[in-house]
Amino acid sequence: MPVLHHNVALLRVADPGVIEEIRAVLPLDAYVVGWISPTEAVLDPAELKTLLEALEARGLGALVRRPGAEP
């Protein structure tokens, strides 16, 4: 049975190698609550801003979509 959660953040990358690139420059697993697949992770929403800032500081900008936004 599917489970619906509110107030979560999802990190999705096109290639699993990108996850390894992120891990090489910051402790990604500290922000991850769980893994959906090798390219999708559920993030701690309370730490999302910190993660986005850390990625940006390392030149790894992220596309952020808010709930209700056009895909």
PDB file of N, CA, C, O and CB in Angstrom:
ATOM      1  N   MET A   1       0.843  -1.175   0.000  1.00  0.00           N
ATOM      2  CA  MET A   1       0.000   0.000   0.000  1.00  0.00           C
ATOM      3  C   MET A   1       0.891   1.241   0.000  1.00  0.00           C
ATOM      4  O   MET A   1       1.808   1.329   0.816  1.00  0.00           O
ATOM      5  CB  MET A   1      -0.960  -0.004   1.219  1.00  0.00           C
ATOM      6  N   PRO A   2       0.649   2.189  -0.881  1.00  0.00           N
ATOM      7  CA  PRO A   2       1.447   3.423  -0.915  1.00  0.00           C
ATOM      8  C   PRO A   2       1.232   4.261   0.342  1.00  0.00           C
ATOM      9  O   PRO A   2       0.165   4.240   0.956  1.00  0.00           O
ATOM     10  CB  PRO A   2       1.096   4.250  -2.158  1.00  0.00           C
ATOM     11  N   VAL A   3       2.269   4.989   0.698  1.00  0.00           N
ATOM     12  CA  VAL A   3       2.215   5.882   1.846  1.00  0.00           C
ATOM     13  C   VAL A   3       2.480   7.293   1.343  1.00  0.00           C
ATOM     14  O   VAL A   3       3.426   7.516   0.587  1.00  0.00           O
ATOM     15  CB  VAL A   3       3.248   5.464   2.953  1.00  0.00           C
ATOM     16  N   LEU A   4       1.661   8.236   1.753  1.00  0.00           N
ATOM     17  CA  LEU A   4       1.816   9.629   1.372  1.00  0.00           C
ATOM     18  C   LEU A   4       2.388  10.396   2.555  1.00  0.00           C
ATOM     19  O   LEU A   4       1.885  10.310   3.675  1.00  0.00           O
ATOM     20  CB  LEU A   4       0.463  10.240   0.911  1.00  0.00           C
ATOM     21  N   HIS A   5       3.453  11.148   2.282  1.00  0.00           N
ATOM     22  CA  HIS A   5       4.072  11.951   3.327  1.00  0.00           C
ATOM     23  C   HIS A   5       3.999  13.418   2.938  1.00  0.00           C
ATOM     24  O   HIS A   5       4.062  13.762   1.758  1.00  0.00           O
ATOM     25  CB  HIS A   5       5.538  11.519   3.567  1.00  0.00           C
ATOM     26  N   HIS A   6       3.867  14.268   3.926  1.00  0.00           N
ATOM     27  CA  HIS A   6       3.889  15.710   3.727  1.00  0.00           C
ATOM     28  C   HIS A   6       5.207  16.248   4.285  1.00  0.00           C
ATOM     29  O   HIS A   6       5.818  15.640   5.164  1.00  0.00           O
ATOM     30  CB  HIS A   6       2.659  16.399   4.413  1.00  0.00           C
ATOM     31  N   ASN A   7       5.630  17.396   3.759  1.00  0.00           N
ATOM     32  CA  ASN A   7       6.822  18.076   4.253  1.00  0.00           C
ATOM     33  C   ASN A   7       8.075  17.215   4.129  1.00  0.00           C
ATOM     34  O   ASN A   7       8.788  16.998   5.108  1.00  0.00           O
ATOM     35  CB  ASN A   7       6.623  18.482   5.695  1.00  0.00           C
ATOM     36  N   VAL A   8       8.334  16.733   2.931  1.00  0.00           N
ATOM     37  CA  VAL A   8       9.575  16.021   2.648  1.00  0.00           C
ATOM     38  C   VAL A   8      10.263  16.696   1.471  1.00  0.00           C
ATOM     39  O   VAL A   8       9.644  17.435   0.705  1.00  0.00           O
ATOM     40  CB  VAL A   8       9.309  14.513   2.350  1.00  0.00           C
ATOM     41  N   ALA A   9      11.527  16.430   1.348  1.00  0.00           N
ATOM     42  CA  ALA A   9      12.305  16.934   0.223  1.00  0.00           C
ATOM     43  C   ALA A   9      12.908  15.740  -0.496  1.00  0.00           C
ATOM     44  O   ALA A   9      13.273  14.745   0.129  1.00  0.00           O
ATOM     45  CB  ALA A   9      13.415  17.934   0.690  1.00  0.00           C
ATOM     46  N   LEU A  10      13.008  15.845  -1.797  1.00  0.00           N
ATOM     47  CA  LEU A  10      13.533  14.752  -2.615  1.00  0.00           C
ATOM     48  C   LEU A  10      14.719  15.258  -3.411  1.00  0.00           C
ATOM     49  O   LEU A  10      14.649  16.306  -4.054  1.00  0.00           O
ATOM     50  CB  LEU A  10      12.441  14.179  -3.560  1.00  0.00           C
ATOM     51  N   LEU A  11      15.800  14.513  -3.365  1.00  0.00           N
ATOM     52  CA  LEU A  11      16.952  14.774  -4.221  1.00  0.00           C
ATOM     53  C   LEU A  11      16.900  13.756  -5.342  1.00  0.00           C
ATOM     54  O   LEU A  11      16.888  12.550  -5.098  1.00  0.00           O
ATOM     55  CB  LEU A  11      18.314  14.694  -3.426  1.00  0.00           C
ATOM     56  N   ARG A  12      16.867  14.248  -6.571  1.00  0.00           N
ATOM     57  CA  ARG A  12      16.820  13.357  -7.732  1.00  0.00           C
ATOM     58  C   ARG A  12      17.924  13.782  -8.693  1.00  0.00           C
ATOM     59  O   ARG A  12      18.036  14.957  -9.043  1.00  0.00           O
ATOM     60  CB  ARG A  12      15.410  13.396  -8.434  1.00  0.00           C
ATOM     61  N   VAL A  13      18.730  12.829  -9.111  1.00  0.00           N
ATOM     62  CA  VAL A  13      19.793  13.084 -10.083  1.00  0.00           C
ATOM     63  C   VAL A  13      19.605  12.135 -11.265  1.00  0.00           C
ATOM     64  O   VAL A  13      18.956  11.096 -11.143  1.00  0.00           O
ATOM     65  CB  VAL A  13      21.211  12.904  -9.436  1.00  0.00           C
ATOM     66  N   ALA A  14      20.178  12.501 -12.401  1.00  0.00           N
ATOM     67  CA  ALA A  14      20.015  11.691 -13.608  1.00  0.00           C
ATOM     68  C   ALA A  14      20.885  10.445 -13.583  1.00  0.00           C
ATOM     69  O   ALA A  14      20.522   9.422 -14.163  1.00  0.00           O
ATOM     70  CB  ALA A  14      20.340  12.513 -14.836  1.00  0.00           C
ATOM     71  N   ASP A  15      22.024  10.521 -12.920  1.00  0.00           N
ATOM     72  CA  ASP A  15      23.001   9.429 -12.957  1.00  0.00           C
ATOM     73  C   ASP A  15      23.508   9.149 -11.545  1.00  0.00           C
ATOM     74  O   ASP A  15      23.804  10.088 -10.806  1.00  0.00           O
ATOM     75  CB  ASP A  15      24.187   9.774 -13.905  1.00  0.00           C
ATOM     76  N   PRO A  16      23.616   7.877 -11.153  1.00  0.00           N
ATOM     77  CA  PRO A  16      24.103   7.570  -9.809  1.00  0.00           C
ATOM     78  C   PRO A  16      25.499   8.144  -9.531  1.00  0.00           C
ATOM     79  O   PRO A  16      25.848   8.379  -8.375  1.00  0.00           O
ATOM     80  CB  PRO A  16      24.124   6.071  -9.608  1.00  0.00           C
ATOM     81  N   GLY A  17      26.288   8.366 -10.565  1.00  0.00           N
ATOM     82  CA  GLY A  17      27.612   8.938 -10.381  1.00  0.00           C
ATOM     83  C   GLY A  17      27.566  10.327  -9.788  1.00  0.00           C
ATOM     84  O   GLY A  17      28.511  10.748  -9.121  1.00  0.00           O
ATOM     85  N   VAL A  18      26.482  11.047 -10.019  1.00  0.00           N
ATOM     86  CA  VAL A  18      26.341  12.391  -9.460  1.00  0.00           C
ATOM     87  C   VAL A  18      26.264  12.320  -7.934  1.00  0.00           C
ATOM     88  O   VAL A  18      26.803  13.184  -7.241  1.00  0.00           O
ATOM     89  CB  VAL A  18      25.084  13.092 -10.032  1.00  0.00           C
ATOM     90  N   ILE A  19      25.604  11.305  -7.421  1.00  0.00           N
ATOM     91  CA  ILE A  19      25.532  11.117  -5.969  1.00  0.00           C
ATOM     92  C   ILE A  19      26.945  10.968  -5.410  1.00  0.00           C
ATOM     93  O   ILE A  19      27.273  11.558  -4.380  1.00  0.00           O
ATOM     94  CB  ILE A  19      24.662   9.871  -5.607  1.00  0.00           C
ATOM     95  N   GLU A  20      27.771  10.190  -6.081  1.00  0.00           N
ATOM     96  CA  GLU A  20      29.146   9.995  -5.621  1.00  0.00           C
ATOM     97  C   GLU A  20      29.947  11.287  -5.716  1.00  0.00           C
ATOM     98  O   GLU A  20      30.802  11.548  -4.870  1.00  0.00           O
ATOM     99  CB  GLU A  20      29.829   8.894  -6.435  1.00  0.00           C
ATOM    100  N   GLU A  21      29.682  12.095  -6.732  1.00  0.00           N
ATOM    101  CA  GLU A  21      30.354  13.394  -6.848  1.00  0.00           C
ATOM    102  C   GLU A  21      29.974  14.304  -5.682  1.00  0.00           C
ATOM    103  O   GLU A  21      30.820  15.005  -5.128  1.00  0.00           O
ATOM    104  CB  GLU A  21      29.998  14.070  -8.188  1.00  0.00           C
ATOM    105  N   ILE A  22      28.696  14.286  -5.318  1.00  0.00           N
ATOM    106  CA  ILE A  22      28.240  15.103  -4.180  1.00  0.00           C
ATOM    107  C   ILE A  22      28.879  14.593  -2.893  1.00  0.00           C
ATOM    108  O   ILE A  22      29.360  15.380  -2.077  1.00  0.00           O
ATOM    109  CB  ILE A  22      26.684  15.078  -4.062  1.00  0.00           C
ATOM    110  N   ARG A  23      28.881  13.269  -2.714  1.00  0.00           N
ATOM    111  CA  ARG A  23      29.500  12.693  -1.508  1.00  0.00           C
ATOM    112  C   ARG A  23      30.985  13.033  -1.405  1.00  0.00           C
ATOM    113  O   ARG A  23      31.528  13.112  -0.303  1.00  0.00           O
ATOM    114  CB  ARG A  23      29.321  11.175  -1.500  1.00  0.00           C
ATOM    115  N   ALA A  24      31.638  13.231  -2.536  1.00  0.00           N
ATOM    116  CA  ALA A  24      33.066  13.549  -2.525  1.00  0.00           C
ATOM    117  C   ALA A  24      33.349  14.939  -1.965  1.00  0.00           C
ATOM    118  O   ALA A  24      34.457  15.209  -1.500  1.00  0.00           O
ATOM    119  CB  ALA A  24      33.630  13.443  -3.925  1.00  0.00           C
ATOM    120  N   VAL A  25      32.354  15.818  -2.007  1.00  0.00           N
ATOM    121  CA  VAL A  25      32.588  17.191  -1.551  1.00  0.00           C
ATOM    122  C   VAL A  25      31.812  17.581  -0.295  1.00  0.00           C
ATOM    123  O   VAL A  25      32.083  18.626   0.296  1.00  0.00           O
ATOM    124  CB  VAL A  25      32.238  18.138  -2.647  1.00  0.00           C
ATOM    125  N   LEU A  26      30.853  16.757   0.120  1.00  0.00           N
ATOM    126  CA  LEU A  26      30.136  17.046   1.364  1.00  0.00           C
ATOM    127  C   LEU A  26      29.500  15.779   1.906  1.00  0.00           C
ATOM    128  O   LEU A  26      29.293  14.820   1.162  1.00  0.00           O
ATOM    129  CB  LEU A  26      29.063  18.129   1.141  1.00  0.00           C
ATOM    130  N   PRO A  27      29.185  15.765   3.204  1.00  0.00           N
ATOM    131  CA  PRO A  27      28.628  14.561   3.838  1.00  0.00           C
ATOM    132  C   PRO A  27      27.131  14.391   3.517  1.00  0.00           C
ATOM    133  O   PRO A  27      26.278  14.613   4.376  1.00  0.00           O
ATOM    134  CB  PRO A  27      28.833  14.626   5.366  1.00  0.00           C
ATOM    135  N   LEU A  28      26.834  14.005   2.304  1.00  0.00           N
ATOM    136  CA  LEU A  28      25.450  13.904   1.834  1.00  0.00           C
ATOM    137  C   LEU A  28      24.585  13.038   2.742  1.00  0.00           C
ATOM    138  O   LEU A  28      23.437  13.386   3.019  1.00  0.00           O
ATOM    139  CB  LEU A  28      25.421  13.345   0.429  1.00  0.00           C
ATOM    140  N   ASP A  29      25.119  11.927   3.203  1.00  0.00           N
ATOM    141  CA  ASP A  29      24.310  11.001   3.998  1.00  0.00           C
ATOM    142  C   ASP A  29      23.794  11.612   5.296  1.00  0.00           C
ATOM    143  O   ASP A  29      22.841  11.098   5.882  1.00  0.00           O
ATOM    144  CB  ASP A  29      25.113   9.773   4.314  1.00  0.00           C
ATOM    145  N   ALA A  30      24.406  12.697   5.751  1.00  0.00           N
ATOM    146  CA  ALA A  30      23.919  13.378   6.955  1.00  0.00           C
ATOM    147  C   ALA A  30      22.569  14.053   6.700  1.00  0.00           C
ATOM    148  O   ALA A  30      21.834  14.341   7.644  1.00  0.00           O
ATOM    149  CB  ALA A  30      24.947  14.421   7.434  1.00  0.00           C
ATOM    150  N   TYR A  31      22.242  14.305   5.445  1.00  0.00           N
ATOM    151  CA  TYR A  31      20.994  14.972   5.071  1.00  0.00           C
ATOM    152  C   TYR A  31      19.911  13.992   4.605  1.00  0.00           C
ATOM    153  O   TYR A  31      18.751  14.375   4.451  1.00  0.00           O
ATOM    154  CB  TYR A  31      21.265  15.984   3.977  1.00  0.00           C
ATOM    155  N   VAL A  32      20.287  12.738   4.383  1.00  0.00           N
ATOM    156  CA  VAL A  32      19.378  11.747   3.794  1.00  0.00           C
ATOM    157  C   VAL A  32      18.617  10.989   4.875  1.00  0.00           C
ATOM    158  O   VAL A  32      19.201  10.465   5.824  1.00  0.00           O
ATOM    159  CB  VAL A  32      20.157  10.760   2.911  1.00  0.00           C
ATOM    160  N   VAL A  33      17.298  10.947   4.705  1.00  0.00           N
ATOM    161  CA  VAL A  33      16.437  10.176   5.606  1.00  0.00           C
ATOM    162  C   VAL A  33      16.308   8.748   5.084  1.00  0.00           C
ATOM    163  O   VAL A  33      16.260   7.799   5.868  1.00  0.00           O
ATOM    164  CB  VAL A  33      15.034  10.839   5.742  1.00  0.00           C
ATOM    165  N   GLY A  34      16.251   8.595   3.769  1.00  0.00           N
ATOM    166  CA  GLY A  34      16.125   7.281   3.167  1.00  0.00           C
ATOM    167  C   GLY A  34      16.344   7.353   1.671  1.00  0.00           C
ATOM    168  O   GLY A  34      16.332   8.431   1.075  1.00  0.00           O
ATOM    169  N   TRP A  35      16.545   6.189   1.070  1.00  0.00           N
ATOM    170  CA  TRP A  35      16.781   6.082  -0.369  1.00  0.00           C
ATOM    171  C   TRP A  35      15.595   5.431  -1.055  1.00  0.00           C
ATOM    172  O   TRP A  35      15.079   4.416  -0.589  1.00  0.00           O
ATOM    173  CB  TRP A  35      18.059   5.284  -0.654  1.00  0.00           C
ATOM    174  N   ILE A  36      15.165   6.018  -2.161  1.00  0.00           N
ATOM    175  CA  ILE A  36      14.094   5.453  -2.979  1.00  0.00           C
ATOM    176  C   ILE A  36      14.709   4.593  -4.066  1.00  0.00           C
ATOM    177  O   ILE A  36      14.197   3.523  -4.394  1.00  0.00           O
ATOM    178  CB  ILE A  36      13.205   6.570  -3.596  1.00  0.00           C
ATOM    179  N   SER A  37      15.821   5.075  -4.624  1.00  0.00           N
ATOM    180  CA  SER A  37      16.544   4.366  -5.680  1.00  0.00           C
ATOM    181  C   SER A  37      17.979   4.879  -5.669  1.00  0.00           C
ATOM    182  O   SER A  37      18.294   5.769  -4.879  1.00  0.00           O
ATOM    183  CB  SER A  37      15.867   4.574  -7.096  1.00  0.00           C
ATOM    184  N   PRO A  38      18.858   4.352  -6.516  1.00  0.00           N
ATOM    185  CA  PRO A  38      20.233   4.859  -6.558  1.00  0.00           C
ATOM    186  C   PRO A  38      20.338   6.322  -7.007  1.00  0.00           C
ATOM    187  O   PRO A  38      21.391   6.943  -6.858  1.00  0.00           O
ATOM    188  CB  PRO A  38      21.053   3.999  -7.480  1.00  0.00           C
ATOM    189  N   THR A  39      19.259   6.864  -7.549  1.00  0.00           N
ATOM    190  CA  THR A  39      19.284   8.254  -8.015  1.00  0.00           C
ATOM    191  C   THR A  39      18.284   9.153  -7.291  1.00  0.00           C
ATOM    192  O   THR A  39      18.140  10.321  -7.653  1.00  0.00           O
ATOM    193  CB  THR A  39      19.007   8.295  -9.495  1.00  0.00           C
ATOM    194  N   GLU A  40      17.595   8.638  -6.281  1.00  0.00           N
ATOM    195  CA  GLU A  40      16.583   9.414  -5.556  1.00  0.00           C
ATOM    196  C   GLU A  40      16.694   9.186  -4.048  1.00  0.00           C
ATOM    197  O   GLU A  40      16.669   8.053  -3.568  1.00  0.00           O
ATOM    198  CB  GLU A  40      15.169   9.043  -6.044  1.00  0.00           C
ATOM    199  N   ALA A  41      16.817  10.292  -3.322  1.00  0.00           N
ATOM    200  CA  ALA A  41      16.909  10.217  -1.867  1.00  0.00           C
ATOM    201  C   ALA A  41      15.883  11.144  -1.233  1.00  0.00           C
ATOM    202  O   ALA A  41      15.613  12.234  -1.738  1.00  0.00           O
ATOM    203  CB  ALA A  41      18.330  10.577  -1.388  1.00  0.00           C
ATOM    204  N   VAL A  42      15.321  10.699  -0.125  1.00  0.00           N
ATOM    205  CA  VAL A  42      14.431  11.533   0.675  1.00  0.00           C
ATOM    206  C   VAL A  42      15.316  12.269   1.674  1.00  0.00           C
ATOM    207  O   VAL A  42      16.096  11.657   2.403  1.00  0.00           O
ATOM    208  CB  VAL A  42      13.305  10.677   1.402  1.00  0.00           C
ATOM    209  N   LEU A  43      15.181  13.589   1.695  1.00  0.00           N
ATOM    210  CA  LEU A  43      16.022  14.424   2.546  1.00  0.00           C
ATOM    211  C   LEU A  43      15.269  14.913   3.766  1.00  0.00           C
ATOM    212  O   LEU A  43      14.040  14.989   3.765  1.00  0.00           O
ATOM    213  CB  LEU A  43      16.555  15.606   1.765  1.00  0.00           C
ATOM    214  N   ASP A  44      16.015  15.242   4.804  1.00  0.00           N
ATOM    215  CA  ASP A  44      15.439  15.846   5.992  1.00  0.00           C
ATOM    216  C   ASP A  44      15.040  17.274   5.628  1.00  0.00           C
ATOM    217  O   ASP A  44      15.920  18.092   5.360  1.00  0.00           O
ATOM    218  CB  ASP A  44      16.445  15.816   7.203  1.00  0.00           C
ATOM    219  N   PRO A  45      13.750  17.605   5.608  1.00  0.00           N
ATOM    220  CA  PRO A  45      13.336  18.939   5.188  1.00  0.00           C
ATOM    221  C   PRO A  45      13.874  20.045   6.093  1.00  0.00           C
ATOM    222  O   PRO A  45      14.033  21.180   5.643  1.00  0.00           O
ATOM    223  CB  PRO A  45      11.836  19.012   5.146  1.00  0.00           C
ATOM    224  N   ALA A  46      14.153  19.738   7.350  1.00  0.00           N
ATOM    225  CA  ALA A  46      14.701  20.734   8.261  1.00  0.00           C
ATOM    226  C   ALA A  46      16.136  21.110   7.886  1.00  0.00           C
ATOM    227  O   ALA A  46      16.623  22.170   8.279  1.00  0.00           O
ATOM    228  CB  ALA A  46      14.654  20.214   9.693  1.00  0.00           C
ATOM    229  N   GLU A  47      16.807  20.249   7.132  1.00  0.00           N
ATOM    230  CA  GLU A  47      18.193  20.487   6.734  1.00  0.00           C
ATOM    231  C   GLU A  47      18.324  20.894   5.267  1.00  0.00           C
ATOM    232  O   GLU A  47      19.436  21.071   4.771  1.00  0.00           O
ATOM    233  CB  GLU A  47      19.018  19.249   6.990  1.00  0.00           C
ATOM    234  N   LEU A  48      17.204  21.040   4.578  1.00  0.00           N
ATOM    235  CA  LEU A  48      17.243  21.320   3.147  1.00  0.00           C
ATOM    236  C   LEU A  48      17.974  22.623   2.829  1.00  0.00           C
ATOM    237  O   LEU A  48      18.808  22.654   1.924  1.00  0.00           O
ATOM    238  CB  LEU A  48      15.834  21.376   2.595  1.00  0.00           C
ATOM    239  N   LYS A  49      17.679  23.677   3.546  1.00  0.00           N
ATOM    240  CA  LYS A  49      18.331  24.963   3.275  1.00  0.00           C
ATOM    241  C   LYS A  49      19.845  24.835   3.451  1.00  0.00           C
ATOM    242  O   LYS A  49      20.606  25.349   2.631  1.00  0.00           O
ATOM    243  CB  LYS A  49      17.770  26.068   4.208  1.00  0.00           C
ATOM    244  N   THR A  50      20.283  24.167   4.497  1.00  0.00           N
ATOM    245  CA  THR A  50      21.708  23.975   4.744  1.00  0.00           C
ATOM    246  C   THR A  50      22.353  23.185   3.613  1.00  0.00           C
ATOM    247  O   THR A  50      23.448  23.521   3.163  1.00  0.00           O
ATOM    248  CB  THR A  50      21.928  23.260   6.078  1.00  0.00           C
ATOM    249  N   LEU A  51      21.671  22.133   3.154  1.00  0.00           N
ATOM    250  CA  LEU A  51      22.201  21.333   2.050  1.00  0.00           C
ATOM    251  C   LEU A  51      22.292  22.161   0.777  1.00  0.00           C
ATOM    252  O   LEU A  51      23.308  22.118   0.084  1.00  0.00           O
ATOM    253  CB  LEU A  51      21.327  20.097   1.814  1.00  0.00           C
ATOM    254  N   LEU A  52      21.251  22.909   0.462  1.00  0.00           N
ATOM    255  CA  LEU A  52      21.269  23.740  -0.743  1.00  0.00           C
ATOM    256  C   LEU A  52      22.400  24.761  -0.695  1.00  0.00           C
ATOM    257  O   LEU A  52      23.063  25.000  -1.704  1.00  0.00           O
ATOM    258  CB  LEU A  52      19.928  24.455  -0.916  1.00  0.00           C
ATOM    259  N   GLU A  53      22.621  25.357   0.458  1.00  0.00           N
ATOM    260  CA  GLU A  53      23.713  26.319   0.611  1.00  0.00           C
ATOM    261  C   GLU A  53      25.070  25.640   0.439  1.00  0.00           C
ATOM    262  O   GLU A  53      25.970  26.201  -0.186  1.00  0.00           O
ATOM    263  CB  GLU A  53      23.636  27.002   1.985  1.00  0.00           C
ATOM    264  N   ALA A  54      25.218  24.438   0.990  1.00  0.00           N
ATOM    265  CA  ALA A  54      26.476  23.702   0.863  1.00  0.00           C
ATOM    266  C   ALA A  54      26.735  23.318  -0.591  1.00  0.00           C
ATOM    267  O   ALA A  54      27.866  23.411  -1.068  1.00  0.00           O
ATOM    268  CB  ALA A  54      26.455  22.444   1.746  1.00  0.00           C
ATOM    269  N   LEU A  55      25.693  22.890  -1.291  1.00  0.00           N
ATOM    270  CA  LEU A  55      25.845  22.549  -2.711  1.00  0.00           C
ATOM    271  C   LEU A  55      26.235  23.784  -3.519  1.00  0.00           C
ATOM    272  O   LEU A  55      27.144  23.728  -4.347  1.00  0.00           O
ATOM    273  CB  LEU A  55      24.539  21.939  -3.268  1.00  0.00           C
ATOM    274  N   GLU A  56      25.551  24.888  -3.280  1.00  0.00           N
ATOM    275  CA  GLU A  56      25.821  26.127  -4.005  1.00  0.00           C
ATOM    276  C   GLU A  56      27.250  26.605  -3.752  1.00  0.00           C
ATOM    277  O   GLU A  56      27.923  27.067  -4.674  1.00  0.00           O
ATOM    278  CB  GLU A  56      24.817  27.216  -3.596  1.00  0.00           C
ATOM    279  N   ALA A  57      27.711  26.497  -2.518  1.00  0.00           N
ATOM    280  CA  ALA A  57      29.065  26.930  -2.172  1.00  0.00           C
ATOM    281  C   ALA A  57      30.124  26.120  -2.911  1.00  0.00           C
ATOM    282  O   ALA A  57      31.250  26.582  -3.096  1.00  0.00           O
ATOM    283  CB  ALA A  57      29.284  26.816  -0.671  1.00  0.00           C
ATOM    284  N   ARG A  58      29.760  24.916  -3.330  1.00  0.00           N
ATOM    285  CA  ARG A  58      30.693  24.047  -4.045  1.00  0.00           C
ATOM    286  C   ARG A  58      30.428  24.041  -5.556  1.00  0.00           C
ATOM    287  O   ARG A  58      30.956  23.206  -6.291  1.00  0.00           O
ATOM    288  CB  ARG A  58      30.604  22.625  -3.497  1.00  0.00           C
ATOM    289  N   GLY A  59      29.600  24.989  -5.999  1.00  0.00           N
ATOM    290  CA  GLY A  59      29.321  25.096  -7.426  1.00  0.00           C
ATOM    291  C   GLY A  59      28.358  24.056  -7.957  1.00  0.00           C
ATOM    292  O   GLY A  59      28.303  23.815  -9.163  1.00  0.00           O
ATOM    293  N   LEU A  60      27.601  23.440  -7.074  1.00  0.00           N
ATOM    294  CA  LEU A  60      26.644  22.405  -7.459  1.00  0.00           C
ATOM    295  C   LEU A  60      25.224  22.906  -7.233  1.00  0.00           C
ATOM    296  O   LEU A  60      24.521  22.421  -6.346  1.00  0.00           O
ATOM    297  CB  LEU A  60      26.892  21.101  -6.664  1.00  0.00           C
ATOM    298  N   GLY A  61      24.811  23.862  -8.025  1.00  0.00           N
ATOM    299  CA  GLY A  61      23.472  24.411  -7.887  1.00  0.00           C
ATOM    300  C   GLY A  61      22.403  23.355  -8.125  1.00  0.00           C
ATOM    301  O   GLY A  61      22.629  22.387  -8.850  1.00  0.00           O
ATOM    302  N   ALA A  62      21.256  23.541  -7.522  1.00  0.00           N
ATOM    303  CA  ALA A  62      20.163  22.580  -7.637  1.00  0.00           C
ATOM    304  C   ALA A  62      18.908  23.273  -8.152  1.00  0.00           C
ATOM    305  O   ALA A  62      18.653  24.435  -7.834  1.00  0.00           O
ATOM    306  CB  ALA A  62      19.887  21.904  -6.280  1.00  0.00           C
ATOM    307  N   LEU A  63      18.138  22.556  -8.941  1.00  0.00           N
ATOM    308  CA  LEU A  63      16.828  23.023  -9.359  1.00  0.00           C
ATOM    309  C   LEU A  63      15.864  22.676  -8.230  1.00  0.00           C
ATOM    310  O   LEU A  63      15.754  21.515  -7.837  1.00  0.00           O
ATOM    311  CB  LEU A  63      16.384  22.378 -10.735  1.00  0.00           C
ATOM    312  N   VAL A  64      15.167  23.681  -7.711  1.00  0.00           N
ATOM    313  CA  VAL A  64      14.251  23.461  -6.591  1.00  0.00           C
ATOM    314  C   VAL A  64      12.836  23.687  -7.080  1.00  0.00           C
ATOM    315  O   VAL A  64      12.522  24.728  -7.657  1.00  0.00           O
ATOM    316  CB  VAL A  64      14.580  24.400  -5.388  1.00  0.00           C
ATOM    317  N   ARG A  65      11.989  22.705  -6.844  1.00  0.00           N
ATOM    318  CA  ARG A  65      10.566  22.835  -7.184  1.00  0.00           C
ATOM    319  C   ARG A  65       9.769  22.803  -5.902  1.00  0.00           C
ATOM    320  O   ARG A  65       9.986  21.949  -5.043  1.00  0.00           O
ATOM    321  CB  ARG A  65      10.098  21.707  -8.158  1.00  0.00           C
ATOM    322  N   ARG A  66       8.865  23.719  -5.781  1.00  0.00           N
ATOM    323  CA  ARG A  66       7.985  23.805  -4.615  1.00  0.00           C
ATOM    324  C   ARG A  66       6.683  23.053  -4.903  1.00  0.00           C
ATOM    325  O   ARG A  66       6.309  22.899  -6.066  1.00  0.00           O
ATOM    326  CB  ARG A  66       7.694  25.294  -4.247  1.00  0.00           C
ATOM    327  N   PRO A  67       5.988  22.583  -3.861  1.00  0.00           N
ATOM    328  CA  PRO A  67       4.703  21.911  -4.078  1.00  0.00           C
ATOM    329  C   PRO A  67       3.751  22.813  -4.853  1.00  0.00           C
ATOM    330  O   PRO A  67       3.662  24.012  -4.590  1.00  0.00           O
ATOM    331  CB  PRO A  67       4.070  21.503  -2.734  1.00  0.00           C
ATOM    332  N   GLY A  68       3.055  22.234  -5.793  1.00  0.00           N
ATOM    333  CA  GLY A  68       2.104  22.971  -6.590  1.00  0.00           C
ATOM    334  C   GLY A  68       2.711  23.690  -7.781  1.00  0.00           C
ATOM    335  O   GLY A  68       1.991  24.268  -8.594  1.00  0.00           O
ATOM    336  N   ALA A  69       4.035  23.655  -7.886  1.00  0.00           N
ATOM    337  CA  ALA A  69       4.707  24.316  -9.012  1.00  0.00           C
ATOM    338  C   ALA A  69       4.586  23.454 -10.263  1.00  0.00           C
ATOM    339  O   ALA A  69       4.459  22.232 -10.190  1.00  0.00           O
ATOM    340  CB  ALA A  69       6.202  24.586  -8.684  1.00  0.00           C
ATOM    341  N   GLU A  70       4.626  24.114 -11.395  1.00  0.00           N
ATOM    342  CA  GLU A  70       4.576  23.383 -12.668  1.00  0.00           C
ATOM    343  C   GLU A  70       5.801  22.481 -12.798  1.00  0.00           C
ATOM    344  O   GLU A  70       6.900  22.890 -12.423  1.00  0.00           O
ATOM    345  CB  GLU A  70       4.500  24.367 -13.869  1.00  0.00           C
ATOM    346  N   PRO A  71       5.640  21.266 -13.320  1.00  0.00           N
ATOM    347  CA  PRO A  71       6.788  20.367 -13.508  1.00  0.00           C
ATOM    348  C   PRO A  71       7.723  20.833 -14.592  1.00  0.00           C
ATOM    349  O   PRO A  71       8.730  20.180 -14.862  1.00  0.00           O
ATOM    350  CB  PRO A  71       6.315  18.982 -13.831  1.00  0.00           C
TER     351      PRO A  71
END
